[in-house]
Structure formats: C-alpha cells, structure tokens
Amino acid sequence: MSSEPLLTCESLLKQACADIGGDSPRLDAELLLAHVTGLTRTSFIAWPEREVPQTLAGQFRSLVDRRVAGRPVAYLLGEQEFWSLPLKVSPSTLIPRPDTECLVETALELQLPTEARVLDLGTGTGAIALALASEHPDWQITASDRITEAVELARANSQALGLPITVVQSNWFENLPADRFDLLVSNPPYIPASDRHLSEGDVRFEPSSALVAGDNGLNDIRLLIAQSPRWLSDNGWLLLEHGHDQGKAVRDLFAGNGWQAIETRKDYGGNERLTFARKPASD
C-alpha cells in the first residue's frame, strides 16, 4: 500500500498566500500553519520542503478558507500578542492592537505613587491592565467590563500569565466597589455608527458594542470625562484612547469639565490617538 500523500510547507503556504491576498497574506498563512503543525515560522524558511501530513494540511486549508471569508487571524488562532504578552482572544472582545500599546507607554510615564491604584474600564481581554501589571507588580490594578464573556476572558488571561489583577463585571462605574484610584485608563467605543470601516476588514467580526458610540463616537468618552473625577484621588489621571480625528473634540470635553494638564499623544502612525488629563481641582 502507498503511504498517505504529503504536501510541503512551502507549497501549502504558496497556495494560501494566493487565496488570502490582502496586505499580509504570507504572515497570515505562516501563523495559521504554525498553529496547526506546532512548527515555528522560522522553520518554514529553513526547511521549506518539510512535509505536512494530509490531515494537518486539511486543517490548515480549513483555517485558510475562514481567513479568506474575512475571519480575523487572531480569532482563528484564539490568541493575540500585546505588549509581548500572549493573550487569549474571542469574538466577545476586541482584538488588541499595536496602537493601544501607546496608551500603556503613556500610562507608564505618568507621575504615580509606587503602589498606584489603577482602573482599566472596558478591559476586554485585559490587555491594558495586564500590560501595566507586567511592568509594575506593586500596582493595585482593577479591570472592569460589562460583558460576562470578557470578564471571564480577562480573568483567564490573568491566571495564565501569572499577573494578578482584580476583574469585575460593571457597565462603566455602575457596579464598582467604592474606591479612589490614581489612574483611570480606557479604550472605549469611539467609532461613529456611520463609519464605512465598520463594514471592512477584521472589524466586521468584532463586537460592535465595543466599537461604536453615539454622538459621532463621543458618547462614552463624554461619560467617562464627566464621571471619572469622583473615582479619582487628588491629582489622579484619566487616560483615554480615541479616534484619529477626535483629538480636539476630546480636549474640548476635558477643558469644559475643568480638567488640568490636558495633553494629546500620537500613535505609531502619527495620528492623534490618546488624550489624558489631571483631575479637576476641588472647589
């Protein structure tokens, strides 16, 4: 009897690249093949003629078909790296993106106590909270989300990474324990419902509740700016991610609510992406 037919890594990757298309077909294909075979992406370069059993090749092609249909690679893998941390992801949460690392970088630059109390609002996978915990184990970090699946996922990531944070289910401030924080940080929904990008690319498969906000994308940002002071300690900070064209509007909202030291920072693409400010002075 003849042995089971085999295919090579390179032949599978070449066909997958042709099928996937788009901006990064080779990267997508290599990540999917590595996931199925347990091999490294480097090995595909070193040993392109390595054979892949038919069963694994079939599993790979199934994933490629789902990617061709638009399914995000992170959802197919069930994992996404953020701040060098491997995070479990699911369709119940946003996929952590590199530009949000700018939010973490800025938080780490702020003047905060050695044992700062930090609250990550709308945590999703727990990406921001866990990145901060990895840099400052002494910080007391709480993360909240209103979606049950997100809360469970953030807890699972915390446990898997050995980075203890407290995760609670809450719609913004509604169910939070009474406390005063030194820093509130959030990547809230900020995309207008009319934005054409919502029907393109990976965001088609991500939860709209974590993406879209009313009033041209500013509803949740407005709420956070208005309500955060009562949860902040004196000289506490609020740090928000927002849309590339919302910098001025967010600065105006901070200024209209009496916040101090208002500043906007750019993302890796040079777009205004996050704004932060210090708690308004008490009357």
N, C-alpha and C positions, 0 to 999 in steps of 0.2 A: 504494500500500500504506500502511496505517496504521502509525504508529510504535509501538514497543514500549510497552505500558501502563506508567505510572509511578505510584508512590504517594508521599505526602508523609511527611516525618519525623514530624510530629505525629500523623497517622493511624496510622502504624506503632507509635509509642510508646503511643498511647492503647489500642490493642488489646492490646499486650504487657503493659501495666500490669494490664488486666483479667484476663489469663491468668495472670500470675505471682502476683499477690496478695502476702500476707505483709506484712512490716514496711517494706520499702523497694522496692516494685515500680518506681517511677519511676527511682530511681537505678540499679537493676539493668538496666532497659531502656535507659537512656541510655548506660551503659557498654558494653553489647553493641552498640548501634547505632553508637556512636563507633568501636568496634573494627572493625566491618565496613566502614564508609564512609570512615574516616580523618578524619571531621569532629570538631569539639570539642563537648562538651556545651553550651557557651555558645551555639554556633551554632544549636542546636535551639530555644533561647529567642528568639534574634534573628530567625531565619528558619524558623519552624515549617512554612511551606508549601514549603520546599525539596523538590524531587522526588528520589526514590531509584529507581534502575533496578530492574527486576523481578528481575534476577539477584542483586543485593545484598539486596533485600528478602527473597528466598528464603533466602539465607544467614542473615540476621537471624532469620527465623522459625524456622529450624532450631536456632539457639542458644537462642531463647526456649523452644522445646519441651524442650530439655535442661534449662534452668533450671526450668521447670515440674515436671519429673521430679525436681528436687531437687539437680541438679548445681551445686556452688558456682560463683559468678561468676568467682572467681579462677582456677579450673581451666579454665573456658571461655575466658578471656582469655589464660591462660598467664602471668599476671603479677599481682603484688600490691604495693602500695606499703607500705613500712615505714621509719620514720624519714626520710621524704621520698626514699627510695631505691626505684627501680623494680626489683623482684626477680622473676626468672623462678620460677615455681612449677610443680609437677607433682603428680599423685596419689601419688607416692612420699614426699612430705613434708607436714608440717602447713602450713596457710596461716598466715603471720604475722599476729598480731592486735594491735590497738592497745594492749591492756593490757600486752603484753610490752615495750612502749616504756618502761613504768615501771621495768623491770629495767635497761634501758640508762641511764635517768636516774639511778638509784641507783648504778650502777657508776661513772658519771662524777663522782659526789660523794665517792667513797671516797678516802682518802689513799693514793696510789700513786706509785711512782717516775716520773720523767719518761719513761723508756724502759721502762715496765712490761711484764712478760711475762704475757700473758693467755691462758687456755684456755677455749674455749666447747665444752662437752661436749654431744653430741647436737644438732649445729648445724642440721640440716635444710637449709633454703635458704641458710644462712649469715647470716641476718638480724641476729642479735645481734652476731656477730663483725664484720660489715661496717659496722653502725651505729657500733660503737666505733672501727673503723678510720677512718671518715669524720670522727670528732671528734678522734682522736689518731693522726695518721700515724706518730708516732715509737714508738708501742707495737708490741711484737712479739707478734702475735696468731696463735694456732693454733686451728683448729676441727676437731672430730672428729665422726664419725658412723659407725655400724656398717653402714648401708645404702649399697651401692655407688652407687645412683642419686642418693642425697642428696649423697654426696661429689662426684660429677660435677656436680650442680646447683650446689652451693656454689662450686666452682671456676669454673664458667661465670659465675656472678654476680660473683665477684671480678674476673674478667677483663673482663667487660662494663662494670663500674663503675670500673675502674682503681683498685681498692682492694686492694693486695696483702695476702693472708693465706695462711698455710700450712694446707692442708686434708689431713687424714689419715683413713684408714679404721681405726676402732677401736671395739670394744664397751666403752664407758666407758674404763677405763685400760689395757686389755689390751695394745694394740699401740702405745702412745705412746712416743716417744723419751724417754730419761731426761732430765729437766729439773726445775727448780724454778720455779714460777710465783708471781706476786704476786697474781693473782686467778683464781679458777675461777668460771665462771658457767654456769648450765644452766637450761633449761626442760625438765625431764624428764617422762616419763609420770607422771601423778599421779591419773588418774581411776579409781575403783573399777569393776570389771567389771560390777557391778550397777547402775550409774548409768543412769537412764532416758534421760538426754540423749544417750547414745550412739546411740540409735535415732531421733534427731530432727535436723532441720536439716542444716547442712553437714557435721557430724562423721560422718554416715553414710558419707561418701565419702572421709574421710581415713584414713590407715593406723592401725589400732588399736594397732599396736606402738609408735606414738609418743604414744598417748593413755593406754593402760590399764596399770596396775601392780597387782600383788597386794597383799595385806595392807591392804585398804581404801585403796589408792592410794599407799602409803608405801614399797614395796619399794625402788624405785630411789633415792628420796630418802635412805632409810636407808643404802644402799650408798655414796652419794656423801659423806654426812656422815662415815661411818666410814673411808673410804679416802682422802679428799682430803688429810689432813694430810701424808702422805708426799710429795705432789706440790707442796706449797706452801712458799714461802720463809718465814722467820721474819716474823711479823706479817702474813702473807698472809690473804686473804679468800676465803670461799666464799659465793656469792650464788645463791639458788635461787628459781625460781617454783614456786608450789604452788596447790592448790585453795583456794577462798574460805573453806572451813571447816576447813582443815588447819593454820592458823597456830599454835595451841597445841601440836599434836602435833609439828610441825617444831621449834618452840622447845625442846620437851622432849627431842627427839632430839639437838639441838645441845648442850644442857646436860648430857645424860647421857654425851656423849663429850668433855666438858671444854672445849668451845669458849668463847670470851670475846666480850664486847661484842655479844651476841645482840640483834637488832632485827628487827621485822616492819614492813613498809610496806604501805599500801593502794593499790589500783588506782584507775582513774578513776571507777569506780562505788562507791567507798568500801568495797570488800571487802578483807580481808587477803589479799594476793596474792603477796608475796615476803618471804623472810626471809634475813638474812645474818649472818655472824659471823666473828670473827678466829680464826686458827689457835690450837689449844690450846698452852699453854706447854710447852716441853720439860722432861722430868724432869731 
